[in-house]
Amino acid sequence: MTDQRAKYQAFAALHQGPGAFVIPNPWDAGSARILASLGFAALATTSAGYAFSTGKRDSAACLTRAEILANAAAIVAATELPVSADLEDGFGAAPAACATTITEAIATGLVGGSIEDATGDPGQPIHDLSLARDRITAAAEAARGQPFLLTARAENYLWGRPDLADTITRLQAFSEAGADVLYAPGLPDLDAIRTVCAEVDKPVNVVMGLSGPSYTVSELAEAGVRRISVGGSFARAALGALKRAAEEVMTQGTFHYAEQAMADGSVAALMAQGRPVTRG
């Protein structure tokens, strides 16, 4: 727990600025080690990236709490960096389910995690505000006194509800309920991001690498953003490279893709993590 508390303290300090920091999203232990080697200060899991690696869709209906936490535990064990987790909808609509998820997440060594207000039901995609707030209250209570930074997600813009006022109302309610970080993925532009940052009293996370406009770290920091994640976009970039390499072989009969691949020795050294590198 001492090491976990030290990671938590380092992670919490990153949110105090100045400026913004990027928290990339590995999808397994190997990608975590690669990202850690590049100098990032913290990592966050991605349910989408993990789902793709197992041949599933990114959906709470397809992913269980146990497998998400097992994936997170492998990433925690792979590096010395603080790790936060994408905890989907808390794996249950009831506030108690969210509390259980946070308690089990802390036990894996995670120092942060997010709970979203999406239901997974296309007919009613977002929880009513009252229940959504109660879910964050329960999650915050489970994290109280523990080395864990709770992020609350307002999912309106990912579910065809482009209502900025309601999104801000939800984020404000989640802050009052005890969330440490606020996150509304899919905001349409820099003005909306700036407005959200100005209207809430906790650090704001935004995601880059999805469809829509792209902004630089400095532009987002100027707008008031504290944390920038990439969601499943690094995983999709890796899958895109795999597809392009395979298409080259199939359509051209060449292997030029290997020129852009990481060197075998570099990968082996990263994965060895201090152990002798052997061939096999």
N, C-alpha and C positions, 0 to 999 in steps of 0.2 A: 504493500500500500504506500510505503514511503516513496518508492520510485514513481508510482502512479500519481501521487500528490505533486511530486516535482514536475512531472509532465503536464499535469493540469495547470499548475501555476505558470509554467512557460506558455502554455496554450492560451490561458486567460489573458496574459500580458500582451500577447500579439494583438488582441482586440482593442487595446487601449491606444493604438496608434503611436506616432503620427502616421498618416497615410493609410494605405491598404496593403494587405498581404494576400498572396495567392496560396490556396490550399488545394493541391491537385488531388485527383481521385483515382487511386489504383484499384484494380479489381481482383488482385490476388497477391500472394506474398512476393512473387517475382517482380511484378510491376511496381510494388511498393519499394523494393530494394533499388530498382533503377531510379525511381523518383527521389528517394532519399539521398542517393549519391550525387544528385544535381544541386543540392543545397537548399531545398525547400525546408521550411521550419516546422511544418506539420502536414499531416495527410488526412484525407477523409475517404471513407469507403463510398462505393457507388452501387446501389442495388441494380441499376441498369447494366453496368459493366459486368457485375457478377452474373446476372441473369443471362447475358449473351454468352458468357463463357461456359454456361451449363446447358445451352440450347433452349432457354426459356424466355418468355416475355417478361418485361419489367412490370410486375403487377403483384400486389399483396396477395392476390388470389393464387398466384403461381409460386410464390416464395414464402417459406415458413420462417418464423422467428428463429428456430433452431439453426437453419442453414445460413441465414443472414449473420447471426452471431458467431457461428463457426468460421465463416469467411472473415469476419472482423477480427476474431481472435488470431487467425493466421497472419493477418496483416500487422496486428499489434506485435506479435512475436517476431516478425521479420525485420523490424527496425527499432531504433531507440527513440524515434520521433513520437510526439503526441498524435493520437489517432482519434478522430471523430467518426461517427457512423451515420449512414442513411438508414433510419429505422422505420421507413415507410409510414404507415398510418398507426404505428404502435401495435399492430397485429391484433386488432380487435376494436370495435366501436366503443366499448365501455371504458370509462376512465381507469378502472382497475386494470384493464389490459395494458394500457399505456404505462401505468406504474410498474407492473411486472416487467415489461420490456426494459424500462430504465434500470431497474434493479439488476436484471440479468446482464444488461450491457455493462454496467459498472463492474460486475464480477469478471468480465472478460479482460479487463484492463483498459477499456476505452475511457477517454477523458471527455467525451462529448458525444452528442447525437441529436438527431432531429426527429420531430413528430409532425406530421402533416395533417391538414384538415380535410383531405380528400376522402371520400367514402369508398371509391371503387365501383360505385353504382352509376352507370351513365345516365339513368333517369333522374337521380338526385346526387350529383357528383360531389357536393360540398356539404359537410356537416352544418347543421344549424349553429349559429354563433354561440348559443348558450352551452350546447354540448361540446362544441369545439373548445371553448374556454375551460370547461370542467376537465376536459382531457389534458390540457396543458397544466392546469392546477394540480392534477393527480401526478403527472410526470414530474413537475417541479418539487412536489412534496417528497417523492421518492428520491430525488437528487439532493435534497436539502442536507447540508453538512458533508456531502460526499464530493470527491474530486471529479466533478462532472459538470460540463457546460451545456445547458439545454438550449437547443435551437427550435423555434416554432415556425412552421411553414404555412403560409396562406397560399392556397393552390388555385385561386380563381382563374388566373390567366392561362393555366395549363388545361383548363376544362371549359373553355369557351365562355367564360364569364369575365369579360374585360371591364370590370368595375373597380376603378382605382379607389374611390371613396370607401367602398365596402372592404377592399383589401387593407386599406389603412386602418379602418375601424377594427378589423380583425387583429392586425398586428399590435395595435394599441391594447386591445383586450388581452392578447397573449402576453404582452409585457407585464401588465398588471397581474396576470395569473402566475408570474414567476419565471418566464422565459428569460434567458440571458442574451440570446442573439435572435434576430428576426430576419425572415427570409421569405420573399415573394418571387418565386421563379417565374420567368417569362414576361417580366415587365417590358412594355413595348418600346421604350426609348429612354434616352438619358434624362429628359425632363421628368418622366414618371419616376425614375430612380431617384433623382434629386428631391422630388416632392416627398417620396416615402422617407428618405433619410432625414428630411427636415421635420417630419411630422411624428417621428417616434423617438423614444428616449433610450434605446439600446443599440448596440452595434448591428449593422445591416450586412447580410451576405447577399451577393448576387451571383448568378451563374453565367458564364460565358461559354461559347462553343456550341450553343444550340442554334436553331434557325433564327433569323432576324438580325438586327444590327449588331455590330461588334464594336466594342470600345476598348481603349488601352487601359492599362492599370492606372496610369496617371489621370486619365479622364474620369475614371470611376472614383478614384480617391478624391479628386476635386469635387465630385458630386456628393461626397460624404460617405461613400462605401468604406467599410473596414475590412471585409473579407470577400475574396473572389474564389469561387469553386468552378470546376469544369464539368461536373456531372459525369455522364457516360461518354463525353465527347473524346477523351483520350482513348477509351476502349474502342469506340467506333473508328477513330483514326487508325488504330492498330489493325482492326478488321479490314479497313479500306486498303491498307498496305498489303495484307494477306491476299485480298481479292485481286488487286492489281498484279501481284507477283504470279498468282495462279493463272490469270488471264494471259499474261505475257507468255508463259510456258505453253498454254493450250493453243493460243492463236498464232504465236510467232516462233515457237520452238526455241526460244532463247532464255537466258538466265541472268540478264543484266540486273534484275532486281537485287541480286546478292551484293551489288556494289554499294547499295544503301543500307544493307543490313548491319547490325552491330557485330563487331568482331567476336568470334567464338571465345577468344581469350578474355575479352572484356566482360562478356556475359558470365563466363565461368568464375572470374574473380569476384564479381558482384554477388553471385549466388553462393560462393564458398563462405563469405563472411568470416574470414580469419582461419578457415580450415584449409588444409593443403588442397590445391587444385589437382584433380586426377582425371584421367581420360577413361571413358567407359562407354 
